[in-house]
């Protein structure tokens, strides 16, 4: 079965479900972060990676509408918030704060360069 990740805090009203079998390339580290390789096994932080990859793919989160009795609704989530959730998830999984910060900055820089490249390609 997969798992549910609550955005912000556990049991908040926003979440993303990660289905079993969701595809990811795992922990991809930019060259400049090679010195930060985790001491834990490579897959120790896979849930954080899965959440980040799923949110980047869909750019939406579900709203838990239990209180209203309606079906779940979807709302957009910004790339900045997606990257911040990656940082939060890494820390929750036991990565030291300074390493999580480096990975957060690395994914933020990657997303910025990706967006810039897309804008430049439009010209």
PEUR-V160479 format. One line per field, one symbol per residue. ss: DSSP state (2 for helix, 1 for strand, 0 for the rest). phi: phi as a letter, one per 20 degrees, with the letter a starting at -180 (. if undefined). burial: # if it has 24 or more other C-alpha atoms within 12 Angstrom, else .. Layout:
BEGIN
ss->???
phi->???
burial->???
END
This chain:
BEGIN
ss->001111000000011111000000000000222222000002222222222222222201111000000000111100222222222222220000222222222222222222222222200
phi->.ebddefncgmfecbcedfgngebemeedfgfdgfegfffggefdffffffffffffelccededgfemeffddcfcffffffffggffgffeofggffgfffgffffffffffffffffffe
burial->...####.....######........##........#.......############...#####............#.#.###########...#...######.###...............
END
